[in-house]
Amino acid sequence: MTGTIDPSVRPPNSPAARRLRGLSRQCALLFAVALFGYPIVGSLISLFQLESRVLSIPFRIAVGLFSLWLYVSTRRLKIDGWRQLMLVIWFLYCLRLIYDWVFPNLDGADYALQFFVATSVLPAMALMKADAYQQRRFALIGFITAGAGTIISLLAALFGSAAVQDVTTTTGRLSLAALNAVSLGYLATSAILCGFVLWRGARMGAKLCLAAMFVVLLWGLVLTGSKGPALALVFCMGLWAIRNGQAWKFGILAVPLLVVALASEGNPLVERLSGSQEDESTIDRLIVLTDSLHQIEGSPFLGSAFVELNSGFYPHNVFIEAALAFGIPGALLFLALMMFGCFRSWQLLKGTNALLGLLYFEALFAASTSGAIFGATLLWVTLALLPRATVDMRRGRKRGAARELVPSLQV
């Protein structure tokens, strides 16, 4: 059987509808675990001061196997033109990593290949093939998982005996030995965005619980002192407000929160924002970006490596990295795919299907300021699901138009 089962045209207790609900629950679990599960594993590693590979490698293997099982147990994969382009980019990137691993033997190429396939390609392919996206279910389990990860990290770092990074002892930023401050910040941001989708249409009791969680998540975000996640949250919510004509409401809510955050003493986020010109990490990234541009000039058509060769680091910008890895022609294909994602996500922000749009813009912001192609799991997974969410949005609009048309016909 091919195509997508539409539960709106099947009895709710029919075997097909029950199978679809079961498949949707499995997909939601994979979605949440693949995107937000590793921070929980990282918190446990730091809390119990374990060797990182003791839990991280089995976890990634489990995610990969779960993805493979979901992939082989569902119907035939339907690939449109944009998904074909995504598969081409995946193939080219895997070739680049294999080449860098086998021939120049660049440090980290083997790890990047394994990480990319296990945490990005396999989950995205499985969710794409299963084609069972259901927004509220995905938002709920994503919020629970990302929120739990943030709370565990807070408890482990503030009240436990977890191993922390040097940045914690020197700057006071929330960070664990197996989980840096930026990852923790984006985890809190993702949880807030998932909770925002749940807020719309929730009952009063649920809204009170969500509001309490938002306070904890914002507190965790501030304690990380990470500029990128905080700006990503403002960016995503600002886009949603503009798209829905709610910019004034967003301003009324954001200004008091900003005042409270700025007035707090010993706030790592405010200290980093106020001292951004003297931020050593920012200066280092600018140096890597400059060297990456020179490296692109040396090999503009075929690419040169998946990292900047002087430092051995990825340039913390996926567009620059694409030019490093693929050359300028391949980077233009990558840019076209990202612009397609922006277009679809902008469409989704209007109305009640905003989850993937918000998460995609967050992922693109993160990948443009501190990410790598091989580690951009949130970017690839949301991009793989965007066509399904767009179809659901169009069907919802058609059903709404049909309901509005029925009374007029009866008159």
C-alpha positions in Angstrom: 0.0 0.0 0.0 1.4 3.4 -1.0 0.4 7.0 -0.1 -0.5 8.5 3.2 -3.4 7.3 5.4 -5.7 10.2 6.1 -7.4 9.5 9.5 -10.1 12.1 8.6 -11.6 9.7 6.0 -11.5 6.6 8.1 -13.6 5.5 11.1 -11.7 6.4 14.3 -11.7 2.8 15.6 -11.0 1.1 12.2 -7.9 -1.1 12.0 -6.3 1.4 9.6 -6.8 4.3 12.0 -5.4 2.3 14.9 -2.4 1.3 12.9 -1.8 5.0 12.0 -2.1 6.1 15.6 0.4 3.4 16.7 2.8 4.4 13.9 2.4 8.0 14.8 3.3 7.3 18.4 6.5 5.4 17.3 7.5 8.2 15.0 6.9 10.8 17.8 9.1 8.7 20.1 11.9 8.5 17.5 11.5 12.3 16.9 11.9 13.2 20.5 14.7 10.7 21.3 16.8 11.5 18.2 16.5 15.2 18.8 16.5 15.6 22.6 17.6 12.3 24.0 21.3 12.8 23.9 21.3 15.7 26.4 19.7 13.4 28.9 22.4 10.8 28.3 25.0 13.6 28.6 23.5 14.7 31.9 23.7 11.1 33.3 27.3 10.7 32.1 28.2 13.9 33.9 26.2 13.1 37.0 27.7 9.7 37.5 31.1 10.8 36.1 31.2 8.0 33.6 33.3 7.6 30.5 31.4 9.3 27.7 31.4 6.3 25.4 29.8 4.0 28.0 26.4 5.6 27.4 26.7 7.8 24.3 27.7 5.0 21.8 25.0 2.5 22.9 22.5 5.4 22.8 23.4 6.3 19.2 23.3 2.7 18.2 19.9 2.3 19.7 18.6 5.4 17.8 20.1 4.0 14.6 18.5 0.6 15.1 15.1 2.1 16.0 15.3 4.2 12.9 16.2 1.2 10.7 13.4 -0.9 12.2 10.9 1.9 11.6 12.2 2.3 8.0 11.9 -1.3 7.0 8.5 -1.8 8.7 6.7 1.0 6.8 5.4 1.4 3.3 7.4 2.5 0.2 9.2 5.7 0.4 7.7 8.6 -1.6 10.4 10.9 -2.8 9.6 14.3 -4.4 12.1 16.6 -6.1 13.2 18.4 -2.9 13.7 15.1 -1.0 15.8 13.9 -4.0 17.9 17.0 -3.6 18.3 16.3 0.1 19.4 12.7 -0.6 21.9 14.0 -3.2 23.4 16.4 -0.6 23.6 13.6 2.0 25.4 11.3 -0.6 27.9 14.0 -1.5 28.6 14.8 2.2 29.1 11.1 3.0 31.5 10.9 0.0 33.4 13.9 1.4 33.7 12.4 4.9 34.8 9.0 3.5 37.4 10.7 1.3 38.7 12.8 4.2 38.8 9.7 6.4 40.5 7.3 4.0 43.0 9.5 2.1 44.1 12.6 4.1 43.0 10.7 7.2 41.7 14.0 8.8 41.1 13.8 12.5 37.4 13.3 13.3 36.2 12.4 9.8 35.3 8.8 10.8 33.5 10.1 13.9 31.6 12.7 11.8 30.5 10.1 9.3 29.2 7.7 12.0 27.5 10.5 13.9 25.9 11.9 10.7 24.5 8.6 9.5 23.3 7.4 12.9 21.8 10.6 14.3 20.7 12.5 11.2 20.3 10.4 8.1 18.7 7.3 9.6 16.1 9.1 11.8 15.2 11.5 9.0 14.8 8.7 6.4 12.6 6.7 8.8 10.3 9.6 9.7 10.2 10.6 6.0 9.2 7.1 5.0 6.7 6.4 7.8 4.9 9.7 6.9 2.9 9.7 10.1 3.5 13.2 11.5 0.9 14.4 14.0 1.8 17.8 15.4 0.3 17.7 18.9 1.7 14.3 19.7 5.1 15.3 18.4 5.0 18.6 20.3 4.0 16.9 23.5 6.6 14.2 23.6 9.2 16.7 22.4 8.3 19.1 25.2 8.4 16.3 27.8 11.8 15.0 26.6 13.5 18.4 26.1 12.0 19.7 29.3 13.1 16.7 31.3 16.6 17.0 29.8 16.8 20.7 30.9 15.6 19.9 34.4 18.0 17.0 34.9 20.9 19.1 33.7 19.9 21.9 36.1 19.6 19.6 39.0 22.9 17.8 38.2 24.9 21.0 37.8 23.4 23.1 40.6 22.5 20.6 43.3 24.4 17.4 42.4 28.0 16.3 42.2 28.1 16.2 38.4 31.3 16.8 36.5 31.3 20.2 34.9 33.4 21.9 32.2 36.1 24.5 32.9 33.7 27.2 31.6 31.5 26.6 34.6 34.2 27.2 37.2 35.6 30.3 35.4 32.4 32.1 34.2 29.6 30.5 36.2 27.8 29.3 33.0 25.7 26.2 33.3 27.6 23.5 31.6 28.3 19.8 32.1 31.4 17.6 31.3 29.5 15.8 28.5 27.2 18.7 27.5 28.3 22.2 26.7 26.4 25.4 27.5 25.3 25.9 23.9 23.7 22.5 23.7 21.9 23.0 27.0 20.7 26.4 25.8 19.3 25.1 22.6 17.6 22.2 24.5 15.7 24.7 26.6 14.8 26.7 23.5 13.4 23.7 21.8 11.4 22.8 24.8 9.9 26.3 25.0 9.0 26.2 21.3 7.3 22.8 21.7 5.4 24.1 24.8 4.3 27.2 22.9 2.6 25.0 20.3 0.9 23.0 23.1 -0.2 26.3 24.8 -2.6 27.1 21.9 -5.8 25.3 22.6 -4.8 24.0 26.0 -7.1 24.1 29.0 -6.4 26.4 32.0 -4.8 23.7 34.2 -2.5 22.7 31.4 -1.6 26.3 30.7 -0.6 26.8 34.4 1.7 23.7 34.2 3.2 25.0 31.0 3.7 28.5 32.5 5.6 27.0 35.4 7.8 24.9 33.1 8.5 28.0 30.9 9.9 29.8 34.0 12.2 26.9 34.7 13.3 26.6 31.0 13.9 30.3 30.8 16.0 30.2 34.0 18.0 27.3 32.5 18.5 29.2 29.3 19.8 32.3 31.1 22.1 30.3 33.3 23.8 28.8 30.2 24.9 32.3 29.2 24.6 31.2 25.6 23.9 34.0 23.2 22.9 31.8 20.3 20.0 29.9 21.9 18.6 33.1 23.5 18.7 35.0 20.1 17.3 31.9 18.4 14.3 32.0 20.7 13.7 35.7 20.1 14.2 35.2 16.4 11.7 32.3 16.1 9.0 33.9 18.2 9.5 37.1 16.4 9.0 35.4 13.1 5.8 33.8 14.4 4.5 37.1 15.7 5.1 38.9 12.4 3.5 36.1 10.4 0.4 36.1 12.5 0.1 39.8 13.1 0.9 39.5 16.8 4.1 41.6 16.9 2.6 44.0 19.5 1.7 41.1 21.8 5.2 39.7 21.4 6.7 43.0 22.4 4.5 43.4 25.5 5.6 39.9 26.7 9.3 40.2 25.7 10.1 43.6 27.2 9.3 42.7 30.8 11.2 39.4 30.5 14.2 41.3 29.1 14.1 43.9 31.9 14.0 41.1 34.6 16.8 39.3 32.9 19.0 42.4 32.6 18.3 43.4 36.2 19.4 40.0 37.6 22.8 40.1 39.4 25.4 37.6 38.3 23.5 36.8 35.1 25.9 34.9 32.8 23.9 35.7 29.7 23.9 39.5 30.3 27.6 39.4 31.1 28.3 37.7 27.8 26.1 40.0 25.8 27.6 43.1 27.3 31.1 41.8 26.8 30.6 40.2 23.4 33.5 42.2 21.8 35.9 40.7 24.2 34.4 37.2 24.0 37.4 34.9 23.2 35.1 32.2 21.6 33.7 34.8 19.2 37.1 36.0 18.2 38.3 32.4 17.6 35.3 31.7 15.4 36.0 34.8 13.3 39.5 33.6 12.7 38.2 30.1 11.6 35.7 31.8 9.3 38.4 33.9 7.7 40.7 31.0 7.2 37.7 29.0 5.8 37.1 31.6 3.1 40.7 31.5 2.1 40.5 27.7 1.9 37.4 28.0 -0.4 39.3 30.3 -2.7 42.0 27.6 -3.1 39.4 25.0 -4.2 36.2 26.7 -5.3 34.7 23.9 -7.4 35.3 20.5 -5.8 35.8 21.5 -2.2 38.8 20.7 0.0 37.7 19.2 3.4 34.9 19.0 5.8 36.8 21.2 8.3 39.1 24.3 8.1 42.5 22.7 7.8 44.6 25.2 9.9 42.6 24.7 13.0 41.0 21.3 12.3 37.6 22.7 13.3 34.4 23.1 11.4 33.6 26.7 10.7 30.4 26.8 12.9 28.4 27.9 9.8 26.9 25.2 7.6 26.8 27.4 4.5 30.6 28.1 4.8 31.1 24.4 5.6 29.1 23.4 2.5 31.4 25.4 0.3 34.4 23.8 2.1 33.0 20.3 1.6 31.3 20.5 -1.8 32.7 23.5 -3.5 30.6 26.5 -4.5 28.3 24.5 -7.0 27.4 22.1 -4.3 27.0 24.9 -1.7 24.5 26.5 -4.1 22.5 23.3 -4.1 22.7 23.2 -0.3 21.5 26.9 -0.2 18.6 26.1 -2.4 17.5 23.2 -0.1 17.7 25.5 2.9 15.7 28.2 1.2 13.0 25.6 0.4 12.9 24.8 4.1 12.5 28.5 4.9 9.7 28.9 2.4 7.8 25.8 3.7 8.4 26.8 7.4 7.2 30.4 6.7 4.0 28.9 5.4 3.5 26.7 8.5 4.0 29.6 10.9 0.6 30.9 9.8 -2.2 29.2 11.7 -2.1 26.1 13.9 0.7 24.0 12.3 3.7 26.0 13.5 5.8 23.4 15.3 8.1 22.3 12.5 8.3 25.8 11.2 9.5 27.1 14.6 11.9 24.2 15.1 13.3 24.5 11.5 14.1 28.2 12.0 15.7 27.4 15.3 17.8 24.7 13.7 18.8 26.9 10.8 19.8 29.7 13.2 21.8 27.3 15.3 23.5 25.7 12.3 24.4 29.1 10.9 26.0 30.4 14.1 27.5 27.3 15.9 26.6 24.2 14.0 28.1 21.6 11.6 26.4 19.7 8.8 27.2 16.3 10.4 25.7 17.4 13.8 22.6 19.3 12.6 20.1 16.6 13.5 17.3 19.0 14.2 17.8 20.7 10.9 17.7 17.5 8.8 14.8 15.8 10.7 12.6 18.9 10.5 13.5 19.4 6.9 12.5 15.8 6.1 9.1 16.3 7.8 8.2 19.7 6.3 6.5 18.3 3.2 4.2 16.1 5.3 3.3 19.1 7.6 2.5 21.3 4.6 0.1 18.7 3.2 -1.6 18.5 6.6 -1.9 22.3 6.7 -3.5 22.4 3.2 -5.9 19.6 4.1 -6.9 21.5 7.3 -7.6 24.7 5.3 -9.7 22.8 2.7 -11.8 21.2 5.5 -12.2 24.6 7.1 -13.3 26.1 3.8 -15.7 23.2 3.3 -17.3 23.7 6.8 -17.8 27.4 6.0 -19.4 26.5 2.6 -22.0 24.1 4.0 -24.1 26.6 5.9 -24.2 28.9 2.9 -25.4 26.0 0.7 -28.1 25.2 3.2 -29.4 28.8 3.0 
